[in-house]
Amino acid sequence: MANLITADPHILGGKPIIQGTRISVDFILELFAAGVSREEILTDYPHLTSEAISACLTFAAPV
């Protein structure tokens, strides 16, 4: 999961995002909180990978 999460002050005000997208870690967490499954996220956002979603979860709650 090398460096899949990044932050750039010029993209979404510097919020952590999935590298190469404008999808924030917060957005992915909100989807999970609303009951959306990993499979649904991957279907709705086909440019994302399961690894990127895992990186969001790890970023939000590091082990």
N, C-alpha and C positions, 0 to 999 in steps of 0.2 A: 504493500500500500504506500509505496514511496511517494511522498509529496503530492497526494491527490487533493489535499485541501490547501488552499492558498487564500491570501487576502491582498487586495490592491485598493488603495484609497480612491482610485478612479472608477472602481466597479462596485456598485451597490453600497457606496459609502464606506468601503473597507470591511464589510462583513465577510466572514470566512465563506468561501464558495468552493464548489467542486471545480478543480482546475479545468480550464478550457470551456467553462460554461458561465452562465449568469444565475445558476441555481445555488442558493445559499444552504448552508448546513441547517440553519433555522427552518427553512422551508421543508426540507426532508424530515426533520424532527416533527414539524407540525402535521405532515402527512401521516406519519406513524401514530401520533397522538389522536388523530381523527379516525384511526382504524384502517388506514390504507395499508395493504400488504406490500411487501418487497416486490412480489410478482406484478402487482398492479402498477407500482411506480415504474418498474422496468418496461411495462407495456405502454404506459402513458408517456414516458420519456425514454424512447428507444436509444438515444445517444448516451444514456447513462449505463454504467456497468454495476453489477452486484458488488464488485470491489469498491467502487466509489461510494455506494450506499454504506457499506461496512466502514469505510474511512470516516464518513460523517458521524456514525454512531461512536466510533472510537474517539474521534475528536471531541465529541460532546461529553463523553464519560470515559476518559482514559483509564486504563487498567493499572 
